[in-house]
Amino acid sequence: MADVNIQKIYKTYDNKKVLENISFDIKEGEIVSILGPSGCGKTTLLKCILGLEKPDDGFIKIDSKKQSDWLKDKRIAYVPQKYANFNHLTVEQNILAALQNSKVNKKQKIEQILKSVGLDKHKNTYPGWLSGGMQQRLAFARALAQDTDIIAFDESLNALDVETRHQMQELILDLWSEGKKTVIFVTHDIEEALFLSKRIVVMGTKPGIVREILDIPFSYPRKSTLRFDEEFQKVRRALSYIIRSETIKSKLSEGEPAQSTALKIGLYYWPGNSPFFYAQDKGLFDKYSLPVELISFSDNRQKIEYWKSGKIDVLNVTVDSAIRLIKETDGEIIAGLNISHGGDALISREAIEPIKKIKGKKVALEKGEISEFFLKYILYKNGLKLDDVDIKDLKGDEIGTALISGSVDAAVLWEPWLSKAIELSRASVVATSKDYPVFADVLIAKKDCIEKNKEEIEKLKTIWKESVEFYKKDEKDFIRAIAPVVGLSSQELSQQLAKIEFFDGSIDKVVEIGKEIENVIE
């Protein structure tokens, strides 16, 4: 058995960050899953642990030794995505090949291993004649034959049907319980990670980071019926929400703006920005010879800081933030984009009626941003203040996770996080932006930027208006084009867009809302 220590791993390919500041431990004899959406760097991280890839920075230790020193004398058994069996050898010969450097009684060892994986009656069969499940059993048997302290699986059960996959998971646990080897299991299957693991390392994307590390509260041995346990499903729902959030974020450009002369626009993760992505997909920016960089942010505070420091030219914010920022800077509203009619809401784990009963509850939101203002506005309209609730400050996609996991009583969320949080947490809706229509989106820019880019800003407004007209004219085509871009299904995007009223760029409605909320902002 062996423990693994991973510290501050960075990896870059072609000047693109793949892994950033990856740190976690795997204890001796522990099963740890690395879970995340496609493209988050799971396999790259595993290859770094196996010694097949070299990190640009950071270190890996195994049994307190440098990885390179440990690998001189030992190895990690590896079960890849594809079976990697020798098709020209029988099942028995495949195991023998894995035992070639072993000094044990090979015949006895082969019989023992084949019995353990249920292949003892197929020892003279060639892999091509085996079912997918049996071929995977053979790949696992070859890994066991190496008798290593660590076994690594890289999405190894992906090709199997559900029932065979469950059987393989149970087989892995049975064999692990006999030898208590250290197991590293890379997967994007949430249920699989939950069923097998003592801990789950949840990865985020662009670049690959450690988003969360979850201790799984179920003891071993684990019965197949655990998959239907209510607590199991509760953790599964929370993980599902995290992975969905990371998948959405992976679709959109997030992070540092490129060093270019393009007009840089900082956006929310919010379906109300879909006309920008439709314009990009349909070539409207090229049509009007307007090079732009659309940068989406899950951390709205970072987006505002980038705008203040000049990294971003045009900023997408809600009216309340626009009023505040204009007072703090020399900014100006240049366009009205949309207003939410139910795409934002205060939701709670238990029904709160009347709203005054929210007093003393723990509420997750993003402080200093629209979610805090929305709660403040709701409370103001119901004779309460922010001090009457216990606020937990989180970023957008983290808010829903907190509600689903039960660490807060209520949350203020917006799409694309809202609907899924309600579905997975079974939350009650306390109030929405349909009841309190003050969620309007605008674009703002600093006056010197407006002066310098007059022509570009006029083109931007024209493109927005044209894209909105396309949406109103052919909603189905619009949704088909944009759903995969923003990481949503067509049905999800359709439902979310139905809660949004788009403006043609004019600010008349925005001015009205500004007057309505000015007292609350102050």
Long-range contacts (C-beta under 8 A, 24 or more apart in sequence): 1-28, 1-29, 1-149, 1-180, 1-181, 1-182, 2-28, 2-62, 2-63, 2-70, 2-74, 2-149, 2-150, 2-182, 3-27, 3-28, 3-62, 3-63, 3-64, 3-182, 4-49, 4-60, 4-61, 4-62, 4-150, 4-182, 4-184, 5-60, 5-61, 5-62, 5-64, 6-49, 6-58, 6-60, 7-58, 7-59, 7-60, 7-61, 8-57, 8-58, 8-59, 9-45, 9-48, 9-55, 9-57, 9-58, 9-59, 9-60, 10-55, 10-56, 10-57, 10-58, 11-41, 11-44, 11-45, 11-48, 11-53, 11-55, 11-56, 12-56, 16-207, 17-207, 18-44, 18-207, 18-208, 19-44, 19-45, 19-48, 19-55, 19-207, 19-208, 19-209, 20-207, 20-208, 20-209, 21-58, 21-209, 21-210, 22-58, 22-208, 22-209, 22-210, 23-58, 23-210, 24-201, 24-210, 24-213, 26-182, 26-184, 27-182, 28-182, 29-180, 29-181, 29-182, 30-182, 30-183, 30-198, 30-199, 31-176, 31-183, 31-185, 31-196, 31-197, 31-198, 32-183, 32-184, 32-185, 32-197, 32-198, 32-199, 32-200, 32-201, 33-185, 33-186, 33-187, 33-192, 33-193, 33-196, 33-197, 33-199, 33-200, 33-201, 34-184, 34-185, 34-186, 34-187, 34-200, 34-201, 34-203, 35-187, 35-188, 35-190, 35-193, 35-200, 35-201, 35-202, 35-203, 35-239, 35-243, 36-188, 36-202, 36-203, 36-204, 36-205, 36-208, 36-211, 36-243, 36-246, 37-188, 37-205, 37-243, 37-246, 37-247, 37-250, 38-188, 38-247, 38-250, 39-205, 39-206, 39-250, 40-203, 40-204, 40-205, 40-208, 40-246, 40-250, 41-203, 41-205, 41-207, 41-208, 42-155, 42-186, 42-188, 42-203, 42-208, 43-154, 43-155, 43-186, 44-208, 45-186, 45-203, 45-208, 46-152, 46-154, 46-184, 46-186, 49-76, 49-152, 49-184, 50-76, 50-78, 50-152, 51-76, 62-150, 74-148, 74-149, 75-146, 75-148, 76-148, 76-150, 76-151, 76-152, 77-143, 77-144, 77-146, 77-148, 77-150, 77-151, 77-152, 78-143, 78-151, 78-152, 78-154, 79-139, 79-140, 79-143, 79-151, 79-152, 79-153, 79-154, 79-156, 80-139, 80-154, 80-156, 81-154, 81-155, 81-156, 81-158, 83-127, 83-135, 83-136, 83-138, 83-139, 84-139, 85-127, 85-135, 85-138, 85-139, 85-142, 86-127, 87-126, 87-127, 87-128, 88-126, 89-126, 89-127, 90-123, 90-124, 90-125, 90-126, 91-119, 91-122, 91-123, 91-124, 91-125, 91-126, 91-127, 91-130, 91-138, 91-141, 92-123, 92-124, 94-127, 94-138, 94-141, 94-142, 95-141, 95-142, 95-145, 97-142, 98-142, 98-143, 98-145, 98-146, 99-145, 102-145, 102-147, 104-147, 109-145, 110-145, 113-141, 113-144, 113-145, 114-141, 116-141, 116-144, 116-175, 117-141, 117-144, 117-171, 117-175, 118-171, 131-164, 132-159, 132-160, 132-161, 132-164, 133-160, 133-161, 133-164, 133-167, 133-168, 136-160, 136-164, 136-168, 137-168, 137-171, 140-168, 140-171, 140-172, 140-175, 144-175, 148-181, 149-181, 149-182, 150-181, 150-182, 150-183, 150-184, 151-181, 151-182, 151-183, 151-184, 152-183, 152-184, 152-185, 152-186, 153-183, 153-184, 153-185, 153-186, 153-187, 154-186, 155-186, 155-187, 155-188, 157-187, 157-189, 157-192, 158-189, 165-192, 166-224, 166-227, 169-195, 169-196, 170-224, 172-196, 173-220, 173-221, 173-222, 177-220, 177-221, 188-243, 190-236, 190-239, 190-240, 190-243, 191-227, 191-236, 193-239, 194-218, 194-232, 194-235, 194-236, 194-239, 195-222, 195-226, 195-227, 200-239, 202-239, 202-242, 202-243, 203-246, 204-246, 204-249, 205-246, 205-247, 205-249, 205-250, 206-249, 206-250, 206-254, 206-255, 211-242, 211-246, 212-242, 214-239, 234-404, 234-405, 234-406, 235-405, 237-404, 237-424, 237-425, 238-401, 238-404, 238-405, 238-424, 240-424, 241-397, 241-400, 241-401, 241-404, 241-420, 241-421, 241-424, 242-397, 242-401, 244-420, 245-298, 245-397, 245-400, 245-401, 245-417, 246-397, 247-487, 248-397, 248-416, 248-486, 248-487, 248-488, 249-296, 249-298, 249-397, 249-487, 250-487, 251-484, 251-485, 251-486, 251-487, 252-294, 252-296, 252-485, 252-486, 252-487, 253-293, 253-294, 253-295, 253-296, 254-295, 254-296, 254-297, 254-298, 255-295, 256-311, 257-293, 257-295, 257-306, 257-311, 257-312, 258-293, 260-291, 260-293, 261-291, 262-291, 262-292, 262-293, 263-290, 263-291, 263-292, 263-293, 263-313, 263-314, 263-453, 263-456, 263-460, 264-292, 264-293, 264-295, 264-311, 264-312, 264-313, 264-314, 265-292, 265-293, 265-294, 265-295, 265-312, 265-313, 265-314, 265-315, 265-316, 265-443, 265-460, 266-295, 266-297, 266-303, 266-306, 266-307, 266-312, 266-314, 266-315, 266-316, 267-294, 267-295, 267-296, 267-297, 267-303, 267-316, 268-296, 268-297, 268-300, 268-303, 268-316, 268-414, 268-441, 269-296, 269-297, 269-298, 269-396, 269-397, 269-416, 269-417, 270-343, 270-414, 270-415, 270-416, 270-441, 271-343, 271-415, 271-416, 271-486, 271-488, 271-493, 271-496, 271-497, 271-500, 272-337, 272-338, 272-340, 272-343, 272-441, 272-500, 272-502, 273-316, 273-337, 273-441, 274-471, 274-478, 274-482, 274-486, 274-493, 274-497, 275-337, 275-464, 275-467, 275-468, 275-470, 275-471, 275-502, 276-464, 276-467, 277-482, 277-485, 277-486, 278-467, 278-470, 278-471, 278-478, 278-481, 278-482, 279-463, 279-464, 279-466, 279-467, 281-481, 281-482, 281-485, 282-467, 282-470, 282-481, 284-463, 284-466, 284-467, 285-463, 288-459, 288-462, 288-463, 289-459, 290-456, 290-459, 290-460, 290-463, 292-460, 298-395, 298-396, 298-397, 299-395, 299-396, 300-366, 300-369, 300-370, 300-396, 301-366, 301-368, 301-369, 313-445, 313-449, 313-453, 314-443, 314-444, 314-445, 314-449, 314-457, 314-460, 315-443, 315-444, 315-445, 316-441, 316-442, 316-443, 317-370, 317-441, 317-442, 317-444, 318-370, 318-373, 318-439, 318-440, 318-441, 318-442, 319-438, 319-440, 319-441, 319-442, 319-510, 319-513, 319-514, 319-517, 320-370, 320-373, 320-438, 320-517, 320-520, 320-521, 321-369, 321-370, 321-373, 322-442, 322-444, 322-510, 322-514, 323-514, 323-517, 323-518, 323-521, 324-521, 325-444, 326-444, 329-446, 330-446, 330-447, 330-448, 331-444, 331-445, 331-446, 331-447, 332-444, 332-445, 332-446, 332-447, 332-450, 333-442, 333-443, 333-444, 333-507, 333-510, 334-442, 334-443, 334-444, 334-445, 334-450, 334-457, 334-461, 335-442, 335-443, 335-460, 335-461, 335-464, 335-503, 335-505, 335-507, 336-440, 336-441, 336-442, 336-503, 336-505, 336-506, 336-507, 336-508, 336-509, 336-510, 337-440, 337-441, 337-442, 337-443, 337-464, 337-502, 337-503, 337-505, 338-440, 338-441, 338-500, 338-501, 338-502, 338-503, 339-433, 339-437, 339-439, 339-440, 339-441, 339-500, 339-501, 339-503, 339-509, 339-513, 340-414, 340-433, 340-437, 340-439, 340-440, 340-499, 340-500, 341-433, 341-434, 341-437, 341-499, 341-500, 341-501, 342-432, 342-433, 342-434, 342-499, 343-414, 343-415, 343-418, 343-433, 343-439, 343-496, 343-499, 343-500, 344-370, 344-371, 344-374, 344-412, 344-413, 344-414, 344-415, 344-418, 344-432, 344-433, 344-439, 345-412, 345-413, 345-414, 345-418, 345-422, 345-429, 345-430, 345-431, 345-432, 345-433, 346-374, 346-375, 346-378, 346-410, 346-411, 346-412, 346-429, 346-430, 346-431, 346-432, 347-403, 347-410, 347-411, 347-412, 347-413, 347-418, 347-421, 347-422, 347-425, 347-427, 347-428, 347-429, 347-430, 348-409, 348-410, 348-411, 348-427, 348-428, 348-430, 349-403, 349-406, 349-408, 349-409, 349-410, 349-425, 349-427, 349-428, 350-409, 350-428, 351-428, 352-410, 352-428, 352-430, 354-382, 355-379, 355-382, 355-384, 355-430, 355-431, 356-382, 356-383, 356-384, 358-384, 358-388, 358-389, 358-410, 358-430, 359-384, 359-388, 359-389, 360-388, 360-389, 360-390, 361-389, 361-390, 361-409, 361-410, 362-389, 362-390, 362-391, 362-392, 362-407, 362-408, 362-409, 362-410, 363-389, 363-390, 363-391, 363-392, 363-408, 363-409, 363-410, 363-411, 363-412, 364-391, 364-392, 364-394, 364-398, 364-399, 364-402, 364-403, 364-407, 364-408, 364-410, 364-411, 364-412, 365-391, 365-392, 365-393, 365-394, 365-399, 365-411, 365-412, 366-393, 366-394, 366-395, 366-396, 366-399, 366-412, 367-391, 367-393, 370-414, 370-439, 371-396, 371-399, 371-412, 371-413, 371-414, 372-412, 373-517, 373-520, 373-521, 374-412, 374-433, 374-436, 374-438, 374-439, 375-412, 376-520, 377-436, 377-438, 377-517, 377-520, 378-430, 378-431, 378-436, 380-520, 381-436, 400-424, 400-425, 403-427, 414-439, 415-496, 415-499, 416-486, 416-487, 416-488, 416-492, 416-496, 419-492, 419-495, 419-496, 433-499, 434-499, 437-513, 438-513, 438-516, 438-517, 440-509, 440-510, 440-513, 442-507, 442-510, 461-505, 464-504, 464-505, 465-504, 465-505, 468-502, 468-503, 468-504, 469-504, 471-497, 471-502, 472-502
